[in-house]
Amino acid sequence: MLSHSPMRRTAREARSEIGGFEKLELVVSVAVIGMLAALLLERLAYYQEAAEKAAMELEVNQLKVALQVHIGDLIARNQALDYPRIARENPIAWLDRPPLGYRGEFDADVSKDLPDGSWYFDRSSAEVVYLVRLDRYLQPAVGGRARLRWRIELVRPQGPKPKDVTAMGLQLRPVQPYRWF
């Protein structure tokens, strides 16, 4: 008579193992790997949006420098500084190269026709517009398509003086305040 030794497995026990793993171990391993993959994808999306914000801020800072260089160039050439006229110009034209994704100058809002990640100059409002690609951490949350806009504004003296006081300079400012991250 054959006795069952503790080292022998039944056929049913052998079938419940897959390549050295029991089914429960396999399910737990797949669940852990799935959770780690989800965390990795979440972090990847976060860093992609942070990179988009950094690239956008770099372009805006280059526009601010281009404004200063343009005014300095006009002064060096002894030309009159017509601040209101300069404030209506497209500052992207002062750059050595336009930003990646620059689509041109338009006379109206064309954001619905352009892909996310695009830049353009709206001549009707004299605004530089960036169409945000990833806006999960952008505030204020806007309904529909997220876009950030900047305008060159006249800098006037501080204090309770009338608005028709001569401008002291120009500054590139966001049209609406925003917080990204």
Secondary structure, DSSP 8 states (H G I E B T S, - for coil): -----TT---HHHHHTEETTEEHHHHHHHHHHHHHHHHHHHHHHHHHHHHHHHHHHHHHHHHHHHHHHHHHHHHHHTT----HHHHHTS-GGGGSSS--TTEEEEESS--GGGS-TT-EEEETTTTEEEEE-S--TTEES--SSS-EEEEEEEEE--SSS--TTS---EEEEEESS--EE-
